[in-house]
Amino acid sequence: MDKLNNPSIPQKETKRNPWLWVPTLYFAEGIPYFIVNTISVLMFTNLGVPNDQNARFTSLLYLPWLLKFAWGPFVDIVKTKRWWILFMQILMSAAFILLAVTLPRPDAATIAAKSTSISLFYTTLIIFLVTAFASATHDIAADGFYMLALPQNQQSAFVGIRSTFYRISSVFGQGVLVFIAGLLEKKGDIPRAWFWTMVITAVIFGIVTLYHTFAVPRSKNDKPNIQYDENGKKKGIWSDFGQSFATFFKKPLVWLGIAFMLLYRLPEAFLIKMIMPFLKDARAENLVDGSFIGGGLQLPTESIGVAYGTVGVIALLAGGILGGIYASRVGLKKALWPMAACMILPCLTFCYLAIFQPTNMIAIIIAIAIEQFGYGFGFTAYMLFMMYLSEGSFKTSHYAICTAFMAASMMVPGFFAGDLQMAVGYKTFFWIVVACGVATMLVTFLAKRKVDASYGKK
């Protein structure tokens, strides 16, 4: 029997310096997430898919992250975390290759008219969905392996390193890969440009996967987490899960907490699905068959990679870092209102961009950076509130349930964002985004009354 998967046989341990695998593991964790949830939107936009179909179908790709708490027990019990990491990385490498070879090739006229039917991309969407499930599963296994393979002192020492390299993967995915796609698009064949972008992604991810087969160590603590009762019988997979799920909905703040998790990010949930199409769409706005077409900034793809995928991501990270410092000094309760304001007011920069449609790249980059910084700063309160709601028994399971509501808060508004934008145009759409801040203010007002004043302070 495979020693790696039999908990009764001691595991053969291999020692590795954490610097050899922690940075690359979390870099690999981020790449598929950004490919599925951000780059897919830009790719479909550039291939001529209308905004309503684009937003609707790419929003469904959030589903695996919404549901990942449900199959977490299987990852914990079936096989080792190392096995799950390597198998999911192999699966995602294969998926990137399949994305390249199955990508449809709509003609230039169809792309220019933004009349490419999403039905051409059903195979592509299925492969994206498989990638999303693999990525969500990889997240569970990687986080679990990190806690099992490292002693507590090293876990604390490397927590900043893992976060940094996850963020680097964001810059690489949304910045470097998008910039490469833009350069390739200049040759005039947009479908072929995205074919080669996916090939490059597959090669890079395949190299990282191959490296991890040697670099990721085997840990004696990494074994199937099979639980036994007092009689020595195996417990059912769902025994603890059922209890943790039931206790979550018995928390005193649970319904307020759910409302907060679903509504606090409502402006950003609508906005984020339309950022890429807005930056790419033609400047001239026309009403075609009752739908608004155009009205965007008509930026080249490589400029989007710089403005949104690089500078915007750096601003987002800076906002998150400063938000964490601020919250640690004043606590969650006092931080809530300033952070809620930063979730709403910076969205006005996109109202400015839609109304004036500036051509100056510096002005565009500054506007994007302001909005992304505000989102990063304001999102800190959201994360702290989820941790606050998860306090008590079953903390890990309860936090996983909270992440499901976090995914739902982005998936559901995103599903309708394209339809709304095409019905009213970008200018009105962005004003509606700002108006959604009323929901943010309402749940912030209610949450502030219930949060412990000392929570989150150093």
Secondary structure in CASP SS format (residue, H / E / C, confidence):
PFRMAT SS
TARGET T0000
AUTHOR 0000-0000-0000
METHOD secondary structure of the structure
MODEL  1
M C 1.00
D C 1.00
K H 1.00
L H 1.00
N H 1.00
N C 1.00
P C 1.00
S C 1.00
I C 1.00
P C 1.00
Q C 1.00
K C 1.00
E C 1.00
T C 1.00
K C 1.00
R C 1.00
N C 1.00
P H 1.00
W H 1.00
L H 1.00
W C 1.00
V H 1.00
P H 1.00
T H 1.00
L H 1.00
Y H 1.00
F H 1.00
A H 1.00
E H 1.00
G H 1.00
I H 1.00
P H 1.00
Y H 1.00
F H 1.00
I H 1.00
V H 1.00
N H 1.00
T H 1.00
I H 1.00
S H 1.00
V H 1.00
L H 1.00
M H 1.00
F H 1.00
T H 1.00
N H 1.00
L C 1.00
G C 1.00
V C 1.00
P C 1.00
N H 1.00
D H 1.00
Q H 1.00
N H 1.00
A H 1.00
R H 1.00
F H 1.00
T H 1.00
S H 1.00
L H 1.00
L H 1.00
Y H 1.00
L H 1.00
P H 1.00
W H 1.00
L H 1.00
L H 1.00
K H 1.00
F H 1.00
A H 1.00
W H 1.00
G H 1.00
P H 1.00
F H 1.00
V H 1.00
D H 1.00
I H 1.00
V C 1.00
K C 1.00
T C 1.00
K H 1.00
R H 1.00
W H 1.00
W H 1.00
I H 1.00
L H 1.00
F H 1.00
M H 1.00
Q H 1.00
I H 1.00
L H 1.00
M H 1.00
S H 1.00
A H 1.00
A H 1.00
F H 1.00
I H 1.00
L H 1.00
L H 1.00
A H 1.00
V H 1.00
T H 1.00
L C 1.00
P C 1.00
R C 1.00
P C 1.00
D C 1.00
A H 1.00
A H 1.00
T H 1.00
I H 1.00
A H 1.00
A C 1.00
K C 1.00
S C 1.00
T C 1.00
S C 1.00
I H 1.00
S H 1.00
L H 1.00
F H 1.00
Y H 1.00
T H 1.00
T H 1.00
L H 1.00
I H 1.00
I H 1.00
F H 1.00
L H 1.00
V H 1.00
T H 1.00
A H 1.00
F H 1.00
A H 1.00
S H 1.00
A H 1.00
T H 1.00
H H 1.00
D H 1.00
I H 1.00
A H 1.00
A H 1.00
D H 1.00
G H 1.00
F H 1.00
Y H 1.00
M H 1.00
L H 1.00
A H 1.00
L C 1.00
P C 1.00
Q H 1.00
N H 1.00
Q H 1.00
Q H 1.00
S H 1.00
A H 1.00
F H 1.00
V H 1.00
G H 1.00
I H 1.00
R H 1.00
S H 1.00
T H 1.00
F H 1.00
Y H 1.00
R H 1.00
I H 1.00
S H 1.00
S H 1.00
V H 1.00
F H 1.00
G H 1.00
Q H 1.00
G H 1.00
V H 1.00
L H 1.00
V H 1.00
F H 1.00
I H 1.00
A H 1.00
G H 1.00
L H 1.00
L H 1.00
E H 1.00
K C 1.00
K C 1.00
G C 1.00
D C 1.00
I H 1.00
P H 1.00
R H 1.00
A H 1.00
W H 1.00
F H 1.00
W H 1.00
T H 1.00
M H 1.00
V H 1.00
I H 1.00
T H 1.00
A H 1.00
V H 1.00
I H 1.00
F H 1.00
G H 1.00
I H 1.00
V H 1.00
T H 1.00
L H 1.00
Y H 1.00
H H 1.00
T H 1.00
F H 1.00
A H 1.00
V C 1.00
P C 1.00
R C 1.00
S C 1.00
K C 1.00
N C 1.00
D C 1.00
K C 1.00
P C 1.00
N C 1.00
I C 1.00
Q C 1.00
Y E 1.00
D C 1.00
E C 1.00
N C 1.00
G C 1.00
K C 1.00
K E 1.00
K C 1.00
G C 1.00
I C 1.00
W H 1.00
S H 1.00
D H 1.00
F H 1.00
G H 1.00
Q H 1.00
S H 1.00
F H 1.00
A H 1.00
T H 1.00
F H 1.00
F C 1.00
K C 1.00
K C 1.00
P C 1.00
L C 1.00
V H 1.00
W H 1.00
L H 1.00
G H 1.00
I H 1.00
A H 1.00
F H 1.00
M H 1.00
L H 1.00
L H 1.00
Y C 1.00
R C 1.00
L H 1.00
P H 1.00
E H 1.00
A H 1.00
F H 1.00
L H 1.00
I H 1.00
K H 1.00
M H 1.00
I H 1.00
M H 1.00
P H 1.00
F H 1.00
L H 1.00
K H 1.00
D C 1.00
A C 1.00
R C 1.00
A C 1.00
E C 1.00
N E 1.00
L E 1.00
V E 1.00
D C 1.00
G C 1.00
S E 1.00
F E 1.00
I E 1.00
G C 1.00
G C 1.00
G C 1.00
L C 1.00
Q C 1.00
L C 1.00
P C 1.00
T H 1.00
E H 1.00
S H 1.00
I H 1.00
G H 1.00
V H 1.00
A H 1.00
Y H 1.00
G H 1.00
T H 1.00
V H 1.00
G H 1.00
V H 1.00
I H 1.00
A H 1.00
L H 1.00
L H 1.00
A H 1.00
G H 1.00
G H 1.00
I H 1.00
L H 1.00
G H 1.00
G H 1.00
I H 1.00
Y H 1.00
A H 1.00
S H 1.00
R H 1.00
V H 1.00
G H 1.00
L H 1.00
K H 1.00
K H 1.00
A H 1.00
L H 1.00
W H 1.00
P H 1.00
M H 1.00
A H 1.00
A H 1.00
C H 1.00
M H 1.00
I H 1.00
L H 1.00
P H 1.00
C H 1.00
L H 1.00
T H 1.00
F H 1.00
C H 1.00
Y H 1.00
L H 1.00
A H 1.00
I H 1.00
F H 1.00
Q C 1.00
P C 1.00
T C 1.00
N C 1.00
M H 1.00
I H 1.00
A H 1.00
I H 1.00
I H 1.00
I H 1.00
A H 1.00
I H 1.00
A H 1.00
I H 1.00
E H 1.00
Q H 1.00
F H 1.00
G H 1.00
Y H 1.00
G H 1.00
F H 1.00
G H 1.00
F H 1.00
T H 1.00
A H 1.00
Y H 1.00
M H 1.00
L H 1.00
F H 1.00
M H 1.00
M H 1.00
Y H 1.00
L H 1.00
S H 1.00
E C 1.00
G C 1.00
S C 1.00
F C 1.00
K H 1.00
T H 1.00
S H 1.00
H H 1.00
Y H 1.00
A H 1.00
I H 1.00
C H 1.00
T H 1.00
A H 1.00
F H 1.00
M H 1.00
A H 1.00
A H 1.00
S H 1.00
M H 1.00
M H 1.00
V H 1.00
P H 1.00
G H 1.00
F H 1.00
F H 1.00
A H 1.00
G H 1.00
D H 1.00
L H 1.00
Q H 1.00
M H 1.00
A H 1.00
V H 1.00
G H 1.00
Y H 1.00
K H 1.00
T H 1.00
F H 1.00
F H 1.00
W H 1.00
I H 1.00
V H 1.00
V H 1.00
A H 1.00
C C 1.00
G H 1.00
V H 1.00
A H 1.00
T H 1.00
M H 1.00
L H 1.00
V H 1.00
T H 1.00
F H 1.00
L H 1.00
A H 1.00
K H 1.00
R H 1.00
K H 1.00
V C 1.00
D C 1.00
A C 1.00
S C 1.00
Y C 1.00
G C 1.00
K C 1.00
K C 1.00
END
